[in-house]
Amino acid sequence: MHFTGQVWRPSFEADSLLLQVTSGCMHNKCKFCSLYKGTPFRMSPEVEIDMDLIELKKPFLKAKRVFLTGANPIGLSFYKLKTIGEKIKSFLPHIESVGGFARISDIKNKTQDELSKLYSIGYNYISIGTETGDDITLAYMNKGYTASDIVEQLHRLDNAGIKYHLTYLNGLSGSGNTERNALESAKIFNKSNPQSINIVGLTIFPESELYKEVNAGKYIPASETEKLYELQNFIKNIDITTTINANTVSNTAPFVAKLPKDKDDVLEALQGIINRFDEGILSNYRNSIVSL
C-alpha cells in the first residue's frame, strides 16, 4: 500500500479500508494544525491507486466502506472523485460507501448536481473539520470560510443526501473567549444535521503556527478547566439529535453520548470532573500528549 506522510482517520472509521488518494493538505494555513506539516500536498498517481485497490481485493478484507486518506481528499475535483469512486466500485464491488475528510470550501467548489452524483456513486458520511462556528475564531485561525458558509454548504450536502460528521475543537478561541465560542458554535451546529459531532481538545504542538504565537504572547490558550466549562456550554446549547464523540486522547474527560437523551448525564459528569480535578492535573495530562 502507498501511504505518504501522516495517515489519520476518525475513530469511527476503524473498520474501513484506507485508500490514499491525496497526501498533505490543500489549505495548510490553519494556525492550530500540525498534522500535515512537512508533507506537501500531492494527489496519488492513478497507477498507485490501481495498485492499492488490487491489494485491497484480498479475500479476508471484508469491509463495506473505504475511507480516503489525506487532510481533505474531498477537495479534489468532481471529475477526479467520480473517477476514484468508479474505480472503487470496479475493483471492490462489495463496497457500499466512500468517505474522507473535507473542508467546507471543498463542498463549495462543487455544483449541487455534482454533489448529488457523488452521492449516487457511493460518497457518504464525510468528516468535516468545521472546528468552530464562531466567526472571530474562524478568521483568527485562518480557516478560510465563515460561519454562514458552514450553514450554507451543509444544507447543500443535506439536499444531495450526503450525510456528514462535524468536528468541534474545544478551546480554540483562547482564554476568555470560551463562552462566546461555545454559544456561537452551538448556534451554527444547530442549523445542521450531523450524524455526530466529534470533540477534539485543542493541543498546541511545536510545529504549529499557534505555538509560535503562544511563545510571542499573542495568543493565550484556554486553561483545561475553561475548556471543560466551554464543553458544558456547548453541549447545553445543542438542541439537535446527534451523537457526541469525545473519546480521543485529546479529551481530558472522554465520553460518548446521544443527544438529547444523555445531555443531563453528560453535563453532570463534566461538572464532576471540574469538581474533582484541579488545573495542575489536567494540564499535566495535556502536556503529556505527544500525538493525536
PyMOL commands that set and color helices and strands:
alter all, ss='L'
color gray80, all
select helices_A, chain A and resi 11-13+46-55+73-75+78-91+104-108+112-120+135-140+147-160+178-189+209-215+224-236+263-276+279-288
alter helices_A, ss='H'
color red, helices_A
select strands_A, chain A and resi 17-20+22-23+42-43+65-69+97-102+126-131+164-170+196-201+242-246+255-259
alter strands_A, ss='S'
color yellow, strands_A
deselect
rebuild
show_as cartoon
